[in-house]
Amino acid sequence: MRKRQYWPGLLALALLFIPLVATATSMRPQNVVDLVELSERIIVGNVVDLRDGFDAQGVPYTEITLRVTDSIRGANGSTYTFRQFGLLEPRTLPDGRMSLAVSPDGWPLFRQDEEVMVFLYQPASVTGLQTTVGLLQGKFSRVGDEFVNGVDNINVFHDVTIDPGQLSSQEEQLLRNPSAMKADAFVGMVRRAVEDRWIETGVMTHAK
């Protein structure tokens, strides 16, 4: 009978290596102000490669490569590759043991050829692991002409104030009905929020 390897403590270890801002905020609701403000990179693209493995320290990872179609912040090349904690699926190790160190519940999952918009924290200083702001909340998948995150967009515009004079009619519709969030309108609004410094100038803020 093969012994199973459960990786006790690895999840806690990996969390320690994610930037402190991630560990402090990832479990609470994240709205668009948080997503923009806490992201080192904001990228729209297609998943062109998925692979997993263990790094030199034995930490399990999934490596995601995106073909970048729109770099709103921080991605200058035609592709961008990052690693998040956990394997794609359990695997048998060379010594016959079974590793169950898959990405934990709450981590975003990626599919080959999926079109996504991701808001990414800066990589962890020790492991280089990188994940999305608010985990499931910071990865949006394209479904038809809409973007939907892992919690059905319920927090995207919650407790957010945006100067209505800055919004187009399509962007106003985003705020009224985030559950049916048009992808092009959302990308355009986030781009303007970044380029025109909406958060820094008070155009887009947390509601008081």
C-alpha positions as CSV (number, residue, x, y, z in Angstrom):
1,M,0.0,0.0,0.0
2,R,1.4,3.4,-0.9
3,K,1.7,6.0,1.8
4,R,0.1,9.4,1.2
5,Q,1.9,12.6,1.6
6,Y,-0.3,15.3,3.2
7,W,2.2,18.2,3.3
8,P,1.2,19.3,6.9
9,G,2.0,22.9,7.5
10,L,2.9,23.7,3.8
11,L,-0.2,25.9,3.4
12,A,0.6,27.9,6.4
13,L,4.2,28.2,5.2
14,A,3.1,29.4,1.8
15,L,0.8,32.0,3.3
16,L,3.6,33.4,5.3
17,F,5.4,34.0,2.0
18,I,2.6,35.9,0.3
19,P,3.0,39.6,0.8
20,L,1.7,40.8,4.2
21,V,-1.0,42.9,2.5
22,A,-2.4,39.7,1.0
23,T,-2.6,37.8,4.2
24,A,-4.2,40.8,5.9
25,T,-6.9,41.3,3.4
26,S,-7.5,38.3,1.2
27,M,-10.3,36.8,3.3
28,R,-12.4,39.9,3.5
29,P,-14.6,41.2,0.7
30,Q,-12.6,43.0,-1.9
31,N,-14.2,45.7,-4.1
32,V,-12.8,47.4,-7.2
33,V,-11.0,50.0,-5.1
34,D,-9.1,47.2,-3.3
35,L,-8.5,45.3,-6.5
36,V,-6.9,48.3,-8.2
37,E,-5.1,49.7,-5.2
38,L,-3.5,46.4,-4.1
39,S,-2.5,45.1,-7.5
40,E,1.1,45.2,-8.8
41,R,-0.2,43.9,-12.1
42,I,-3.6,44.0,-13.9
43,I,-3.7,41.9,-17.0
44,V,-6.3,40.7,-19.5
45,G,-5.2,37.6,-21.5
46,N,-5.7,34.0,-22.5
47,V,-4.3,31.1,-20.6
48,V,-1.9,29.4,-23.0
49,D,0.0,27.1,-20.7
50,L,-0.6,25.4,-17.3
51,R,1.9,23.3,-15.5
52,D,2.7,22.3,-11.9
53,G,5.5,21.0,-9.9
54,F,7.6,21.6,-6.8
55,D,10.2,24.3,-6.4
56,A,13.7,23.9,-5.0
57,Q,12.3,24.2,-1.5
58,G,9.7,21.5,-2.1
59,V,6.8,24.0,-2.2
60,P,4.1,22.8,-4.7
61,Y,3.0,25.3,-7.3
62,T,0.9,25.8,-10.4
63,E,2.5,27.9,-13.1
64,I,0.1,29.9,-15.3
65,T,1.2,31.6,-18.6
66,L,-1.1,34.2,-20.1
67,R,-0.9,35.6,-23.6
68,V,-1.4,39.2,-22.8
69,T,-4.1,41.0,-24.8
70,D,-4.3,44.1,-22.6
71,S,-1.8,45.2,-20.0
72,I,-3.4,47.7,-17.7
73,R,-0.6,47.7,-15.2
74,G,2.8,46.1,-15.0
75,A,3.0,43.6,-17.8
76,N,5.1,44.8,-20.8
77,G,5.7,41.6,-22.8
78,S,3.4,39.5,-25.0
79,T,3.1,36.8,-22.3
80,Y,3.2,36.8,-18.5
81,T,3.9,33.8,-16.3
82,F,3.3,33.5,-12.6
83,R,3.1,30.8,-10.0
84,Q,0.5,30.3,-7.3
85,F,0.5,27.8,-4.4
86,G,-0.6,24.2,-5.0
87,L,-0.7,21.5,-7.7
88,L,-3.2,21.2,-10.4
89,E,-4.1,17.7,-9.2
90,P,-2.8,15.0,-6.9
91,R,0.3,13.3,-8.2
92,T,2.4,10.2,-7.5
93,L,5.9,11.0,-6.5
94,P,9.0,9.1,-7.7
95,D,9.2,7.2,-4.4
96,G,5.6,6.0,-4.8
97,R,4.0,8.3,-2.3
98,M,0.9,10.4,-3.2
99,S,1.0,14.2,-2.9
100,L,-2.3,15.8,-2.3
101,A,-0.9,19.3,-2.2
102,V,-3.4,20.8,-4.7
103,S,-4.5,24.5,-4.7
104,P,-6.6,24.9,-1.6
105,D,-10.3,25.9,-1.6
106,G,-10.6,29.6,-2.2
107,W,-7.6,29.8,-4.6
108,P,-8.6,30.7,-8.2
109,L,-8.4,27.8,-10.7
110,F,-7.3,28.4,-14.3
111,R,-8.3,26.5,-17.5
112,Q,-6.4,26.1,-20.8
113,D,-7.5,28.8,-23.4
114,E,-9.6,30.6,-20.8
115,E,-9.8,34.4,-21.2
116,V,-9.3,36.1,-17.9
117,M,-8.7,39.4,-16.2
118,V,-6.4,39.1,-13.2
119,F,-5.5,41.6,-10.4
120,L,-2.2,40.3,-9.0
121,Y,-0.4,41.0,-5.8
122,Q,3.4,41.4,-6.0
123,P,5.3,38.1,-5.8
124,A,6.2,36.8,-2.4
125,S,9.8,37.7,-1.5
126,V,10.9,34.2,-0.5
127,T,9.0,31.8,-2.7
128,G,8.1,34.1,-5.7
129,L,4.5,32.8,-5.4
130,Q,2.0,35.3,-6.7
131,T,-1.8,35.2,-6.5
132,T,-4.8,37.3,-7.2
133,V,-6.0,40.1,-4.9
134,G,-8.7,38.5,-2.7
135,L,-8.0,35.1,-4.2
136,L,-11.2,34.2,-6.1
137,Q,-12.3,37.8,-6.1
138,G,-9.3,39.0,-8.2
139,K,-9.6,36.6,-11.1
140,F,-12.4,37.2,-13.7
141,S,-13.3,34.8,-16.4
142,R,-15.0,35.7,-19.6
143,V,-18.4,34.2,-20.1
144,G,-19.9,35.4,-23.4
145,D,-19.4,39.2,-23.3
146,E,-19.2,39.4,-19.5
147,F,-16.5,39.0,-16.8
148,V,-17.4,37.0,-13.7
149,N,-15.2,36.3,-10.7
150,G,-15.4,33.3,-8.3
151,V,-18.0,34.9,-6.1
152,D,-20.3,36.1,-8.9
153,N,-19.1,39.7,-8.7
154,I,-21.0,40.3,-5.4
155,N,-18.4,42.6,-3.9
156,V,-17.0,44.4,-6.9
157,F,-18.9,47.7,-6.4
158,H,-20.0,47.2,-2.8
159,D,-19.2,50.2,-0.7
160,V,-17.7,52.1,-3.6
161,T,-18.2,55.7,-4.5
162,I,-17.3,56.9,-8.0
163,D,-17.8,60.5,-9.3
164,P,-20.8,60.0,-11.6
165,G,-19.4,62.7,-13.9
166,Q,-16.6,60.4,-14.9
167,L,-18.7,57.4,-15.9
168,S,-20.1,56.5,-19.3
169,S,-23.6,55.0,-19.5
170,Q,-22.1,51.5,-19.9
171,E,-20.0,52.1,-16.8
172,E,-23.0,53.3,-14.8
173,Q,-24.7,50.0,-15.8
174,L,-21.8,48.1,-14.2
175,L,-22.6,49.7,-10.9
176,R,-26.3,49.0,-11.2
177,N,-26.0,45.4,-12.2
178,P,-22.5,43.9,-11.4
179,S,-23.8,40.3,-11.8
180,A,-24.0,41.0,-15.6
181,M,-20.8,42.9,-15.9
182,K,-19.9,43.7,-19.6
183,A,-16.2,42.7,-20.0
184,D,-15.3,45.6,-22.3
185,A,-16.9,48.2,-20.1
186,F,-15.2,46.9,-17.0
187,V,-11.8,46.7,-18.6
188,G,-12.2,50.2,-19.9
189,M,-13.3,51.6,-16.5
190,V,-10.4,49.9,-14.7
191,R,-7.9,51.2,-17.3
192,R,-9.2,54.8,-16.8
193,A,-9.1,54.4,-13.0
194,V,-5.4,53.4,-13.3
195,E,-4.3,55.9,-16.0
196,D,-6.2,58.8,-14.6
197,R,-5.4,58.0,-10.9
198,W,-9.0,57.9,-9.8
199,I,-8.1,56.5,-6.3
200,E,-5.3,58.9,-5.7
201,T,-7.4,61.9,-6.7
202,G,-10.6,60.8,-4.9
203,V,-12.7,60.1,-8.0
204,M,-13.1,56.4,-6.9
205,T,-13.1,55.7,-3.2
206,H,-14.5,53.5,-0.5
207,A,-17.9,54.7,0.6
208,K,-17.9,56.5,3.9
